[in-house]
Amino acid sequence: MSSRLYKRRLEDVQRQLNQARESLNVLQEQVLVWNDALEDSRIRALVSETPLQAHEYDDLSRHVAVANAEMRRRAEEVRELVEARDELLRDWTPDDDRG
């Protein structure tokens, strides 16, 4: 692969990595807030012992579980992009086009 193609591919992977990291950071912040809300909802459900509060807790619990699964997926995406970037950096020789 030519140096120019390596450079272009590296720039693409780095852009994707930056976007994936930003997306993961935003989701992590949201999950922190949702975990606090989940704890509040759990306490309300325990104290009130009403079906409505229990239902609200169950709904929020499912929502947080889905968010946590998405957070794991995004973290794996970041890991894969870092590996791809590192592999490109290992293989790329800036002077490949000469010769």
All heavy atoms as an XYZ file, in Angstrom:
824
protein
N       0.859     -1.168      0.000
C       0.000      0.000      0.000
C       0.907      1.233      0.000
O       1.918      1.265      0.691
C      -0.894     -0.025      1.240
C      -1.964      1.014      1.220
S      -3.074      1.091      2.665
C      -3.538     -0.557      2.975
N       0.531      2.230     -0.738
C       1.350      3.431     -0.826
C       1.252      4.242      0.463
O       0.312      4.114      1.237
C       0.914      4.286     -2.012
O      -0.314      4.916     -1.735
N       2.246      5.078      0.659
C       2.298      5.923      1.848
C       1.066      6.821      1.916
O       0.508      7.045      2.988
C       3.571      6.760      1.822
O       3.633      7.590      2.947
N       0.644      7.295      0.771
C      -0.528      8.172      0.714
C      -1.786      7.440      1.176
O      -2.597      7.983      1.925
C      -0.704      8.688     -0.711
C      -1.522      9.933     -0.797
C      -1.491     10.531     -2.180
N      -0.331     10.058     -2.930
C      -0.276      9.949     -4.250
N      -1.286     10.302     -4.970
N       0.794      9.496     -4.861
N      -1.941      6.189      0.742
C      -3.101      5.400      1.156
C      -3.047      5.072      2.646
O      -4.070      5.105      3.333
C      -3.197      4.115      0.335
C      -3.589      4.290     -1.127
C      -3.533      2.953     -1.861
C      -4.979      4.899     -1.228
N      -1.850      4.751      3.147
C      -1.699      4.503      4.592
C      -2.099      5.747      5.377
O      -2.820      5.677      6.366
C      -0.254      4.136      4.945
C       0.003      2.657      4.991
C       0.724      2.034      3.991
C      -0.461      1.887      6.053
C       0.971      0.677      4.034
C      -0.219      0.525      6.105
C       0.498     -0.074      5.089
O       0.740     -1.407      5.141
N      -1.610      6.892      4.909
C      -1.909      8.143      5.602
C      -3.407      8.419      5.590
O      -3.988      8.781      6.620
C      -1.152      9.300      4.958
C      -1.347     10.608      5.677
C      -0.553     11.723      5.040
C      -0.832     13.025      5.762
N      -0.266     14.162      5.086
N      -4.056      8.235      4.469
C      -5.490      8.474      4.362
C      -6.271      7.515      5.263
O      -7.182      7.911      5.973
C      -5.960      8.328      2.910
C      -7.420      8.747      2.758
C      -7.915      8.705      1.330
N      -6.967      9.296      0.408
C      -6.751      8.848     -0.823
N      -7.411      7.808     -1.284
N      -5.886      9.431     -1.611
N      -5.868      6.233      5.234
C      -6.536      5.231      6.077
C      -6.332      5.550      7.558
O      -7.249      5.454      8.357
C      -6.006      3.837      5.734
C      -6.585      2.751      6.570
C      -8.055      2.521      6.259
N      -8.553      1.463      7.122
C      -9.660      1.525      7.818
N     -10.436      2.581      7.708
N     -10.021      0.543      8.598
N      -5.120      5.964      7.893
C      -4.819      6.324      9.280
C      -5.659      7.519      9.729
O      -6.197      7.535     10.841
C      -3.330      6.617      9.423
C      -2.806      6.893     10.822
C      -3.084      5.730     11.762
C      -1.315      7.183     10.769
N      -5.790      8.507      8.864
C      -6.622      9.672      9.192
C      -8.077      9.264      9.384
O      -8.747      9.748     10.302
C      -6.508     10.722      8.096
C      -5.172     11.436      8.076
C      -4.984     12.309      6.843
O      -5.784     12.208      5.880
O      -4.014     13.092      6.842
N      -8.583      8.368      8.532
C      -9.959      7.889      8.668
C     -10.166      7.144      9.986
O     -11.151      7.380     10.685
C     -10.333      6.959      7.505
C     -10.505      7.689      6.189
O     -10.640      8.934      6.202
O     -10.505      7.002      5.141
N      -9.249      6.256     10.309
C      -9.365      5.486     11.550
C      -9.288      6.414     12.753
O     -10.054      6.262     13.709
C      -8.292      4.373     11.620
C      -8.226      3.759     13.008
C      -8.575      3.302     10.582
N      -8.389      7.398     12.710
C      -8.265      8.325     13.832
C      -9.531      9.156     14.002
O      -9.982      9.391     15.119
C      -7.048      9.233     13.647
C      -6.764     10.109     14.856
C      -6.449      9.305     16.104
O      -5.690      8.356     16.058
N      -7.042      9.683     17.216
N     -10.129      9.581     12.895
C     -11.386     10.337     12.960
C     -12.488      9.474     13.571
O     -13.218      9.917     14.459
C     -11.804     10.808     11.560
C     -13.094     11.620     11.543
C     -13.524     11.959     10.114
N     -13.383     10.870      9.150
C     -14.224      9.823      9.071
N     -15.235      9.723      9.876
N     -14.030      8.886      8.150
N     -12.583      8.216     13.118
C     -13.581      7.300     13.676
C     -13.330      7.059     15.160
O     -14.266      6.995     15.958
C     -13.549      5.970     12.932
C     -14.036      6.041     11.511
C     -13.777      4.747     10.751
O     -13.292      3.761     11.307
N     -14.095      4.737      9.463
N     -12.071      6.936     15.534
C     -11.709      6.706     16.933
C     -12.108      7.908     17.788
O     -12.678      7.737     18.872
C     -10.210      6.431     17.044
C      -9.658      6.215     18.446
C     -10.357      5.060     19.149
C      -8.149      5.974     18.381
N     -11.848      9.091     17.320
C     -12.236     10.291     18.067
C     -13.750     10.345     18.254
O     -14.232     10.666     19.346
C     -11.736     11.551     17.371
C     -10.232     11.697     17.445
O      -9.579     11.107     18.291
N      -9.675     12.490     16.534
N     -14.490     10.047     17.199
C     -15.945     10.052     17.291
C     -16.448      8.968     18.246
O     -17.353      9.213     19.047
C     -16.569      9.861     15.911
C     -16.387     11.041     14.988
C     -16.853     10.752     13.562
O     -17.096      9.614     13.184
N     -16.959     11.804     12.768
N     -15.854      7.794     18.172
C     -16.268      6.687     19.040
C     -15.971      7.012     20.500
O     -16.784      6.724     21.381
C     -15.568      5.395     18.622
N     -14.824      7.602     20.754
C     -14.478      7.980     22.136
C     -15.433      9.036     22.668
O     -15.871      8.969     23.820
C     -13.045      8.495     22.206
C     -12.013      7.403     22.191
C     -10.618      7.956     22.264
N      -9.641      6.892     22.430
C      -8.367      6.999     22.111
N      -7.909      8.133     21.597
N      -7.551      5.989     22.296
N     -15.751     10.017     21.851
C     -16.686     11.069     22.268
C     -18.061     10.471     22.562
O     -18.693     10.792     23.570
C     -16.782     12.153     21.200
C     -17.753     13.264     21.533
C     -17.369     14.063     22.764
O     -16.173     14.140     23.100
O     -18.281     14.613     23.410
N     -18.510      9.603     21.680
C     -19.800      8.949     21.868
C     -19.812      8.123     23.158
O     -20.779      8.158     23.923
C     -20.085      8.048     20.661
O     -21.258      7.318     20.837
N     -18.739      7.405     23.411
C     -18.625      6.613     24.628
C     -18.622      7.507     25.862
O     -19.309      7.216     26.852
C     -17.359      5.758     24.584
C     -17.064      4.917     25.836
C     -18.189      3.936     26.117
C     -15.739      4.180     25.668
N     -17.894      8.605     25.816
C     -17.858      9.529     26.956
C     -19.231     10.106     27.273
O     -19.617     10.208     28.437
C     -16.854     10.659     26.709
C     -15.421     10.186     26.768
O     -15.115      9.164     27.374
N     -14.537     10.922     26.123
N     -19.968     10.487     26.241
C     -21.313     11.028     26.443
C     -22.212      9.967     27.081
O     -22.926     10.249     28.048
C     -21.910     11.532     25.107
C     -23.398     11.821     25.242
C     -21.166     12.766     24.627
N     -22.158      8.756     26.556
C     -22.982      7.686     27.106
C     -22.596      7.381     28.550
O     -23.463      7.155     29.395
C     -22.882      6.430     26.240
C     -23.774      5.267     26.672
C     -25.246      5.671     26.695
C     -23.559      4.075     25.758
N     -21.304      7.387     28.855
C     -20.871      7.138     30.233
C     -21.441      8.183     31.189
O     -21.884      7.853     32.288
C     -19.344      7.118     30.321
C     -18.735      5.871     29.733
C     -17.217      5.929     29.646
O     -16.633      6.999     29.502
N     -16.582      4.772     29.720
N     -21.452      9.441     30.776
C     -22.030     10.498     31.605
C     -23.528     10.271     31.804
O     -24.053     10.444     32.911
C     -21.784     11.866     30.972
C     -20.336     12.302     31.012
C     -20.090     13.595     30.266
O     -21.062     14.306     29.941
O     -18.910     13.905     30.015
N     -24.214      9.887     30.737
C     -25.645      9.629     30.838
C     -25.930      8.456     31.773
O     -26.848      8.506     32.587
C     -26.238      9.361     29.457
C     -26.267     10.576     28.566
C     -26.693     10.246     27.147
O     -26.573      9.116     26.693
N     -27.185     11.246     26.442
N     -25.139      7.413     31.659
C     -25.349      6.227     32.494
C     -25.134      6.571     33.964
O     -25.856      6.060     34.831
C     -24.455      5.055     32.026
C     -24.432      3.935     33.045
C     -24.963      4.523     30.683
N     -24.182      7.434     34.263
C     -23.993      7.858     35.654
C     -25.257      8.512     36.201
O     -25.694      8.224     37.319
C     -22.811      8.825     35.764
C     -21.421      8.220     35.665
C     -20.361      9.317     35.641
C     -21.168      7.260     36.812
N     -25.858      9.382     35.413
C     -27.092     10.054     35.824
C     -28.217      9.031     35.967
O     -28.973      9.047     36.949
C     -27.475     11.165     34.822
C     -28.856     11.722     35.109
C     -26.431     12.276     34.839
N     -28.325      8.128     35.003
C     -29.394      7.117     35.057
C     -29.216      6.170     36.237
O     -30.189      5.732     36.838
C     -29.459      6.331     33.758
C     -29.919      7.148     32.591
C     -30.748      8.234     32.618
C     -29.585      6.959     31.228
N     -30.933      8.727     31.358
C     -30.231      7.961     30.478
C     -28.780      6.035     30.560
C     -30.126      8.067     29.108
C     -28.670      6.145     29.190
C     -29.335      7.135     28.470
N     -27.971      5.855     36.582
C     -27.735      4.992     37.744
C     -28.196      5.678     39.030
O     -28.770      5.027     39.907
C     -26.270      4.580     37.846
C     -25.925      3.453     36.907
O     -26.752      2.599     36.610
N     -24.699      3.438     36.429
N     -27.967      6.990     39.133
C     -28.466      7.741     40.293
C     -29.988      7.718     40.322
O     -30.598      7.507     41.375
C     -27.966      9.186     40.273
C     -26.483      9.312     40.588
O     -25.900      8.344     41.129
O     -25.914     10.373     40.274
N     -30.593      7.941     39.163
C     -32.054      7.917     39.080
C     -32.590      6.525     39.399
O     -33.638      6.389     40.050
C     -32.515      8.347     37.685
N     -31.872      5.502     38.973
C     -32.288      4.125     39.248
C     -32.265      3.855     40.746
O     -33.180      3.240     41.291
C     -31.384      3.142     38.508
C     -31.715      1.663     38.657
C     -33.106      1.363     38.105
C     -30.664      0.818     37.948
N     -31.240      4.312     41.427
C     -31.160      4.122     42.880
C     -32.298      4.852     43.586
O     -32.929      4.312     44.498
C     -29.798      4.593     43.401
C     -29.605      4.410     44.880
C     -29.694      2.963     45.353
O     -29.550      2.029     44.538
O     -29.916      2.767     46.560
N     -32.577      6.085     43.151
C     -33.714      6.823     43.723
C     -35.022      6.084     43.487
O     -35.863      5.983     44.387
C     -33.808      8.228     43.125
C     -32.681      9.143     43.563
O     -31.980      8.804     44.543
O     -32.496     10.195     42.908
N     -35.196      5.576     42.287
C     -36.415      4.846     41.940
C     -36.532      3.565     42.765
O     -37.630      3.199     43.210
C     -36.407      4.516     40.445
O     -37.562      3.809     40.090
N     -35.422      2.902     42.980
C     -35.434      1.674     43.786
C     -35.888      1.975     45.212
O     -36.736      1.273     45.770
C     -34.044      1.044     43.804
C     -33.984     -0.292     44.548
C     -32.558     -0.802     44.646
N     -31.754     -0.006     45.554
C     -31.778     -0.108     46.886
N     -32.577     -0.992     47.467
N     -31.003      0.647     47.638
N     -35.369      3.047     45.772
C     -35.740      3.426     47.138
C     -37.215      3.807     47.204
O     -37.937      3.387     48.121
C     -34.835      4.567     47.654
C     -33.414      4.030     47.831
C     -35.377      5.158     48.947
C     -32.369      5.094     48.089
N     -37.688      4.581     46.218
C     -39.111      4.953     46.190
C     -39.991      3.712     46.088
O     -41.038      3.625     46.734
C     -39.398      5.906     45.035
C     -39.012      7.338     45.319
C     -39.598      8.311     44.296
N     -39.305      7.968     42.914
C     -38.195      8.302     42.268
N     -37.250      8.970     42.889
N     -38.019      7.967     41.017
N     -39.569      2.747     45.271
C     -40.353      1.517     45.114
C     -40.396      0.728     46.418
O     -41.429      0.161     46.776
C     -39.781      0.662     43.989
N     -39.287      0.693     47.134
C     -39.251     -0.022     48.409
C     -40.111      0.665     49.465
O     -40.837      0.009     50.218
C     -37.812     -0.131     48.920
C     -36.903     -1.105     48.184
C     -35.470     -0.961     48.686
C     -37.389     -2.530     48.357
N     -40.022      1.992     49.516
C     -40.741      2.739     50.543
C     -42.236      2.762     50.265
O     -43.046      2.535     51.161
C     -40.182      4.175     50.658
C     -41.051      5.046     51.549
C     -38.754      4.142     51.165
N     -42.599      3.011     49.040
C     -44.022      3.162     48.727
C     -44.739      1.826     48.596
O     -45.931      1.738     48.861
C     -44.208      3.965     47.440
O     -43.814      3.193     46.319
N     -44.020      0.817     48.151
C     -44.586     -0.517     47.937
C     -45.837     -0.482     47.053
O     -46.784     -1.240     47.262
C     -44.904     -1.194     49.271
C     -43.678     -1.466     50.109
C     -43.999     -2.146     51.423
O     -45.185     -2.332     51.737
O     -43.038     -2.496     52.131
N     -45.831      0.412     46.049
C     -46.962      0.473     45.122
C     -46.562     -0.150     43.796
O     -45.384     -0.113     43.404
C     -47.405      1.928     44.865
O     -46.345      2.623     44.216
C     -47.789      2.630     46.163
N     -47.524     -0.725     43.095
C     -47.217     -1.312     41.789
C     -46.668     -0.277     40.795
O     -45.800     -0.605     39.986
C     -48.552     -1.865     41.312
C     -49.373     -2.025     42.536
C     -48.904     -0.966     43.498
N     -47.150      0.954     40.880
C     -46.688      1.990     39.955
C     -45.199      2.268     40.160
O     -44.434      2.332     39.194
C     -47.492      3.276     40.135
C     -47.070      4.445     39.244
C     -47.204      4.067     37.769
C     -47.882      5.675     39.562
N     -44.782      2.426     41.395
C     -43.372      2.683     41.674
C     -42.506      1.486     41.263
O     -41.424      1.648     40.722
C     -43.166      2.998     43.153
C     -43.690      4.358     43.566
C     -42.954      5.496     42.877
O     -41.773      5.411     42.587
N     -43.675      6.568     42.607
N     -42.990      0.292     41.522
C     -42.255     -0.911     41.124
C     -42.131     -0.980     39.612
O     -41.073     -1.338     39.078
C     -42.941     -2.152     41.665
N     -43.209     -0.624     38.916
C     -43.194     -0.626     37.448
C     -42.196      0.413     36.920
O     -41.435      0.140     35.980
C     -44.601     -0.356     36.911
C     -44.690     -0.347     35.428
N     -44.525     -1.479     34.665
C     -44.888      0.673     34.553
C     -44.629     -1.163     33.387
N     -44.855      0.142     33.294
N     -42.184      1.609     37.516
C     -41.251      2.647     37.097
C     -39.804      2.188     37.309
O     -38.944      2.415     36.460
C     -41.509      3.940     37.860
C     -42.760      4.664     37.408
C     -43.027      5.926     38.201
O     -42.148      6.359     39.002
O     -44.106      6.507     38.020
N     -39.557      1.539     38.434
C     -38.212      1.021     38.706
C     -37.829     -0.043     37.672
O     -36.709     -0.033     37.153
C     -38.134      0.442     40.121
C     -36.832     -0.270     40.376
C     -35.655      0.443     40.565
C     -36.760     -1.661     40.387
C     -34.444     -0.201     40.774
C     -35.560     -2.316     40.597
C     -34.408     -1.586     40.792
O     -33.214     -2.229     40.988
N     -38.747     -0.950     37.376
C     -38.465     -1.997     36.388
C     -38.157     -1.406     35.015
O     -37.225     -1.847     34.336
C     -39.635     -2.977     36.288
C     -39.786     -3.848     37.520
O     -38.819     -3.953     38.307
O     -40.887     -4.423     37.697
N     -38.952     -0.410     34.614
C     -38.713      0.237     33.316
C     -37.336      0.903     33.275
O     -36.591      0.741     32.311
C     -39.790      1.285     33.027
C     -41.093      0.683     32.572
O     -41.125     -0.536     32.258
O     -42.104      1.417     32.534
N     -37.025      1.648     34.309
C     -35.740      2.335     34.353
C     -34.598      1.326     34.430
O     -33.555      1.510     33.800
C     -35.691      3.299     35.533
C     -34.481      4.219     35.610
C     -34.281      4.999     34.308
C     -34.604      5.167     36.786
N     -34.809      0.241     35.142
C     -33.790     -0.796     35.260
C     -33.480     -1.401     33.891
O     -32.310     -1.621     33.551
C     -34.268     -1.870     36.232
O     -33.308     -2.861     36.379
N     -34.504     -1.663     33.109
C     -34.291     -2.196     31.756
C     -33.558     -1.178     30.882
O     -32.664     -1.531     30.119
C     -35.620     -2.595     31.120
C     -36.171     -3.912     31.625
C     -37.362     -4.385     30.805
N     -38.515     -3.517     30.953
C     -39.414     -3.612     31.941
N     -39.285     -4.534     32.864
N     -40.437     -2.797     31.991
N     -33.948      0.078     31.021
C     -33.313      1.146     30.252
C     -31.814      1.222     30.573
O     -30.975      1.318     29.674
C     -34.008      2.474     30.566
C     -33.488      3.634     29.805
N     -33.813      3.870     28.488
C     -32.646      4.625     30.165
C     -33.195      4.959     28.072
N     -32.480      5.437     29.079
N     -31.477      1.161     31.848
C     -30.083      1.230     32.267
C     -29.319     -0.006     31.797
O     -28.160      0.092     31.380
C     -29.978      1.418     33.803
C     -28.560      1.244     34.288
C     -30.508      2.794     34.194
N     -29.961     -1.163     31.815
C     -29.304     -2.392     31.341
C     -28.966     -2.278     29.853
O     -27.875     -2.670     29.422
C     -30.195     -3.602     31.600
N     -29.883     -1.739     29.072
C     -29.638     -1.545     27.640
C     -28.505     -0.530     27.439
O     -27.618     -0.734     26.599
C     -30.934     -1.084     26.923
C     -30.650     -0.601     25.512
C     -31.954     -2.210     26.902
N     -28.515      0.542     28.217
C     -27.468      1.557     28.106
C     -26.107      0.968     28.471
O     -25.101      1.269     27.824
C     -27.798      2.751     28.995
N     -26.068      0.133     29.488
C     -24.806     -0.506     29.866
C     -24.306     -1.438     28.764
O     -23.101     -1.497     28.495
C     -24.951     -1.265     31.184
C     -24.884     -0.343     32.377
O     -24.042      0.536     32.440
N     -25.774     -0.538     33.327
N     -25.212     -2.165     28.138
C     -24.822     -3.038     27.027
C     -24.275     -2.206     25.863
O     -23.276     -2.571     25.239
C     -26.006     -3.885     26.573
N     -24.914     -1.086     25.584
C     -24.437     -0.196     24.514
C     -23.081      0.402     24.875
O     -22.209      0.554     24.018
C     -25.460      0.910     24.249
C     -25.042      1.910     23.198
C     -24.862      1.316     21.803
O     -25.294      0.175     21.538
O     -24.273      2.012     20.957
N     -22.887      0.708     26.138
C     -21.608      1.244     26.580
C     -20.501      0.206     26.374
O     -19.414      0.547     25.911
C     -21.698      1.652     28.056
C     -20.610      2.574     28.494
S     -20.915      3.388     30.084
C     -21.288      2.013     31.152
N     -20.784     -1.047     26.667
C     -19.799     -2.111     26.432
C     -19.509     -2.254     24.943
O     -18.357     -2.431     24.530
C     -20.285     -3.438     27.017
C     -20.192     -3.512     28.527
C     -20.497     -4.895     29.062
N     -21.844     -5.352     28.758
C     -22.916     -5.075     29.488
N     -22.804     -4.346     30.574
N     -24.099     -5.540     29.136
N     -20.548     -2.148     24.109
C     -20.360     -2.248     22.661
C     -19.478     -1.112     22.151
O     -18.558     -1.320     21.355
C     -21.715     -2.222     21.943
C     -21.590     -2.515     20.433
C     -22.815     -2.091     19.651
N     -23.033     -0.652     19.630
C     -22.342      0.222     18.890
N     -21.344     -0.176     18.136
N     -22.625      1.508     18.927
N     -19.739      0.089     22.639
C     -18.941      1.242     22.206
C     -17.505      1.147     22.704
O     -16.574      1.541     21.997
C     -19.580      2.539     22.676
C     -20.869      2.851     21.948
C     -21.458      4.156     22.369
N     -22.809      4.316     21.836
C     -23.537      5.402     22.006
N     -23.058      6.418     22.700
N     -24.747      5.470     21.495
N     -17.313      0.645     23.907
C     -15.956      0.462     24.430
C     -15.201     -0.551     23.571
O     -14.001     -0.379     23.298
C     -16.003      0.014     25.887
N     -15.878     -1.601     23.135
C     -15.251     -2.591     22.257
C     -14.913     -1.963     20.904
O     -13.851     -2.234     20.332
C     -16.184     -3.794     22.070
C     -15.673     -4.848     21.127
C     -14.392     -5.531     21.596
O     -14.063     -5.449     22.793
O     -13.711     -6.138     20.746
N     -15.790     -1.106     20.399
C     -15.517     -0.408     19.146
C     -14.260      0.459     19.275
O     -13.409      0.470     18.380
C     -16.720      0.455     18.755
C     -16.527      1.247     17.481
C     -17.695      2.159     17.157
O     -18.595      2.339     17.998
O     -17.692      2.708     16.047
N     -14.137      1.167     20.387
C     -12.950      1.990     20.625
C     -11.708      1.110     20.651
O     -10.685      1.425     20.039
C     -13.097      2.803     21.935
C     -11.760      3.405     22.360
C     -14.144      3.893     21.774
N     -11.784     -0.018     21.351
C     -10.643     -0.929     21.440
C     -10.231     -1.423     20.048
O      -9.051     -1.444     19.713
C     -10.987     -2.124     22.338
C      -9.791     -3.030     22.627
C     -10.200     -4.324     23.288
N     -11.064     -5.157     22.455
C     -10.644     -5.850     21.388
N      -9.383     -5.807     21.022
N     -11.484     -6.582     20.684
N     -11.205     -1.792     19.229
C     -10.904     -2.278     17.879
C     -10.282     -1.185     17.015
O      -9.355     -1.446     16.229
C     -12.173     -2.809     17.219
C     -12.668     -4.113     17.812
C     -14.029     -4.540     17.288
O     -14.626     -3.800     16.458
O     -14.508     -5.603     17.718
N     -10.777      0.039     17.143
C     -10.211      1.143     16.367
C      -8.787      1.466     16.812
O      -7.929      1.781     15.978
C     -11.105      2.380     16.468
C     -12.410      2.295     15.680
C     -13.369      3.400     16.090
C     -12.140      2.338     14.183
N      -8.524      1.378     18.101
C      -7.161      1.595     18.596
C      -6.233      0.530     18.023
O      -5.120      0.832     17.578
C      -7.127      1.589     20.146
C      -5.706      1.482     20.669
C      -7.793      2.846     20.684
N      -6.693     -0.715     18.011
C      -5.883     -1.788     17.429
C      -5.625     -1.545     15.945
O      -4.508     -1.739     15.467
C      -6.569     -3.139     17.626
C      -6.476     -3.681     19.031
C      -7.152     -5.034     19.183
O      -7.605     -5.625     18.163
O      -7.238     -5.499     20.322
N      -6.666     -1.138     15.215
C      -6.510     -0.874     13.782
C      -5.522      0.271     13.557
O      -4.652      0.200     12.679
C      -7.859     -0.545     13.153
N      -5.638      1.327     14.354
C      -4.720      2.464     14.230
C      -3.283      2.034     14.528
O      -2.361      2.361     13.793
C      -5.137      3.575     15.183
C      -4.230      4.806     15.086
C      -4.281      5.672     16.291
N      -3.885      4.906     17.474
C      -4.116      5.317     18.718
N      -4.746      6.438     18.930
N      -3.720      4.592     19.745
N      -3.124      1.283     15.609
C      -1.774      0.847     15.985
C      -1.158     -0.055     14.916
O       0.033      0.042     14.619
C      -1.804      0.129     17.336
C      -2.105      1.075     18.492
O      -2.089      2.308     18.277
O      -2.364      0.574     19.605
N      -1.968     -0.904     14.311
C      -1.471     -1.773     13.243
C      -1.042     -0.950     12.028
O       0.008     -1.203     11.432
C      -2.534     -2.791     12.843
C      -2.055     -3.797     11.824
C      -3.101     -4.856     11.530
O      -3.872     -5.209     12.417
O      -3.128     -5.313     10.373
N      -1.848      0.041     11.681
C      -1.473      0.917     10.568
C      -0.180      1.658     10.869
O       0.688      1.787      9.997
C      -2.592      1.920     10.281
C      -3.801      1.387      9.527
C      -4.943      2.390      9.574
C      -3.430      1.053      8.091
N      -0.037      2.131     12.082
C       1.185      2.846     12.450
C       2.407      1.931     12.418
O       3.494      2.354     12.015
C       1.036      3.468     13.845
C       0.140      4.700     13.919
C      -0.116      5.094     15.372
C       0.749      5.856     13.145
N       2.236      0.672     12.820
C       3.349     -0.275     12.779
C       3.778     -0.569     11.343
O       4.967     -0.665     11.040
C       2.955     -1.601     13.450
C       3.212     -1.657     14.928
C       3.056     -3.069     15.462
N       1.786     -3.702     15.135
C       0.656     -3.552     15.827
N       0.631     -2.783     16.887
N      -0.446     -4.184     15.467
N       2.805     -0.693     10.461
C       3.090     -1.100      9.083
C       3.477      0.052      8.167
O       4.096     -0.165      7.126
C       1.873     -1.810      8.483
C       1.553     -3.113      9.182
O       2.428     -3.636      9.912
O       0.423     -3.615      9.020
N       3.117      1.261      8.524
C       3.312      2.411      7.643
C       4.746      2.914      7.707
O       5.293      3.163      8.771
C       2.360      3.522      8.033
C       2.483      4.764      7.202
C       2.650      4.852      5.858
C       2.424      6.105      7.687
N       2.692      6.162      5.465
C       2.555      6.964      6.578
C       2.267      6.665      8.939
C       2.525      8.340      6.682
C       2.236      8.048      9.048
C       2.374      8.872      7.923
N       5.327      3.060      6.546
C       6.623      3.714      6.399
C       6.364      4.945      5.526
O       5.987      4.797      4.369
C       7.647      2.782      5.724
O       7.740      1.592      6.485
C       9.001      3.453      5.620
N       6.546      6.131      6.063
C       6.203      7.353      5.315
C       6.867      7.442      3.940
O       6.369      8.097      3.059
C       6.666      8.480      6.224
C       6.622      7.891      7.589
C       6.993      6.442      7.407
N       7.977      6.746      3.715
C       8.677      6.855      2.449
C       8.335      5.698      1.508
O       9.065      5.436      0.555
C      10.185      6.880      2.705
C      10.594      8.068      3.516
O       9.992      9.149      3.364
O      11.521      7.919      4.337
N       7.230      5.000      1.704
C       6.855      3.844      0.877
C       6.726      4.182     -0.614
O       6.909      3.331     -1.448
C       5.522      3.246      1.345
C       5.686      2.309      2.518
O       6.838      1.949      2.832
O       4.681      1.946      3.125
N       6.375      5.424     -0.937
C       6.126      5.773     -2.342
C       7.400      5.917     -3.159
O       7.353      5.894     -4.380
C       5.329      7.088     -2.424
C       3.878      6.881     -2.035
O       3.388      5.740     -2.125
O       3.233      7.862     -1.641
N       8.519      6.044     -2.530
C       9.774      6.186     -3.284
C      10.223      4.817     -3.772
O      10.102      3.815     -3.090
C      10.868      6.776     -2.408
C      10.596      8.206     -2.021
C      11.739      8.817     -1.317
N      12.214      7.938     -0.241
C      13.238      8.201      0.516
N      13.916      9.303      0.329
N      13.610      7.387      1.475
N      10.761      4.769     -4.914
C      11.350      3.520     -5.308
C      10.864      2.973     -6.529
O      11.026      2.232     -7.294
